Amino acid sequence: MTASTPGASTPVPQTIIEQLRSAVASGHQRRLDELTELVAIPSIAWEGLDPAHVENSAKAVAELLRTAGLEDVQLLNAPTEEGGQGRTAVVARRAAAPGMPTVLMYAHHDVQPIGDEALWDTPPFVATRVGDRLFGRGAADDKAGIMVHVGALRAISEVAAAEGLGLTYFIEGEEEAGSPSFRNFLEKYQELLRADVIIVADSGNWKIGVPALTTSLRGMTAGEFEVRVLDHAVHSGMYGGPVLDAPTLAARLVATLHDAEGNVAVEGLLQREVSELDYPEDTLRADAGILDGVRLAGSGPVADRLWNKPAISLIGLDVTSVALSSNTIAPVCRGKVSVRVAPGQSAADAARAMEEHFAKQDLFGAQISYRTVEAGSSFSTDLSGTAAQAELWALSEAFGEHAVPMGIGGSIPFIADLKDLFPEAQILITGVEDPDSRAHSANESLHIGDFDKAVLAEALLLARLAAEARA
């Protein structure tokens, strides 16, 4: 399925399109100023950090939605699965007119920790413009998503472009902490959040100037393993040779997860080659910062290796540091692996495949255990749906470039909860990030030109959904 080209026939009058362009353009500086104020709030929702910052962030978002014309604005939360209290989310609504659909807009106002501040070129919580980019933690992920929603709402209100369309804004406050209360929140406020179309503004575009609709996400599962060979540590000189240390055996264990080419070698994990989009190797190397001489792993098209095949990464290993090392055979080694699951396979099936793989390994009889600690489902979009077609048109019209249906190698596990609670809703995943946004990393940034175009695209989408509903 291909996107509509810019200027294709739509039920949105050309006069409305031009009025929306003007409204979005006139709001440019105000949006940047408000985004700057949001970035200044260190709203990290991780345990052990001051929750007042997240609360202040929620209040700031609520005020933005009020100033954009919404009167029904609430600060809400729900219990976590562990029985604690979830961080504050903002829900704001405009009821639909009789016979009109409702659109739910999602984003999150919490952010990742900054990591090593020495790696930042600008202060992480001071939004700093450098050329065409705005740097700061949350400038792209996902406070820009909030401002896309706010900016589009102001634009459609200014020109009366989506009258009668129901609008609900759900701005979460703990996404970067794993959304521990998300499912409970949806169940508690299901009627408040019910919608016909759901827009998740937490993804990105193909590249600067080229928009994308995220059409697939890999699922994910994670597990922790342990390799044990001794009941206590022993002298490596006295016993080394016939006794292999646990870290060495753990290395051999991890090596069983891939074949010689770097393809995932776990039986039962789905492998797919379905992408029609070319992802040039030199583009990937530049986007990821791959060092010269490092060869890509796996086989098949690069896009499929990124989006449609499984991936396994060793993300943690408990082993003695070099600074503390001694001539000792370590008795035990623990590690954690993250598995990205191909779209179309359930996370539960993938987790079971991993458990079975570890269970059948025999490394000199070492005691090997593995337990699943996390699982989240994959996602795919039906591009023939009316909302998807409207979004592809809106993106193309706003950017002046053909919109790309694009997969993402990452996972958004809560999408499965949205699908489960609102099975009839069409879900669209959009965003403002580009390959150099560096979300979660030092020097996170937003391309300001694409930010403006994303605001226009959402305004056009809402105008089209309203026009189609009235037709």
Disulfide bonds with the S-S distance in Angstrom:
none
